[in-house]
Amino acid sequence: MATTTSTTAAGERAARAGISTMWHLQIGWQYRAACKGPQSDLFFPPNHLERKEDRHERESAAKAICRSCPVLTQCRDYALMVREPHGIWGGLNEYERRQLLARRAG
């Protein structure tokens, strides 16, 4: 998640002005996420067919990282807000997020 100085400065100006952009919603928490780095592969399926057992193992490892993440709630809220269709976000996979949204909808 690399940013340029001008992009960061623009986000800081937006925050001071009280402007909430999608970009600004991301910038505040994603840099503190425990999933950053080489283990980020765990949070999304590979480009090839994945066996059920392999998926379960990968998702379990990703969710273990989420449990210790300082921005778990912000990550989950973001994924639910934008209806993120892929990957582990906030400790939930795609199916779990869809279930949670359906329960909230009533």
C-alpha positions, 0 to 999 in steps of 0.5 A: 500500500504505497502512497505518494507524499501528495496523496497523503497530504491530500488525505490529511487536508480532507480529514482536517476539512471533515471530508470523508472520501472512500480513499480517506476511509481506507488510509486511516486503518489499512497502514496499521493492519496486521495482514500487511506484508508477505502473509497477505497471500493468505487473505485471498484465494490463489489464481488456481483451483483451491481444494476445500481443505486448502481453503479452510487451512488458508482462511484459518491462518488468515483469521488467526492474524485477524484476531490479533489485529488492532484494526479488526473492527475498522476492517470488518466495517469497511468490508461490509460497507463496500460489500467486499466480494472477495477475501478475508476482511475483519476476520470474516470470509465472503460467505460470513459477510453475506450472512451478517449483512442478511441478518442485519437486513432482517 
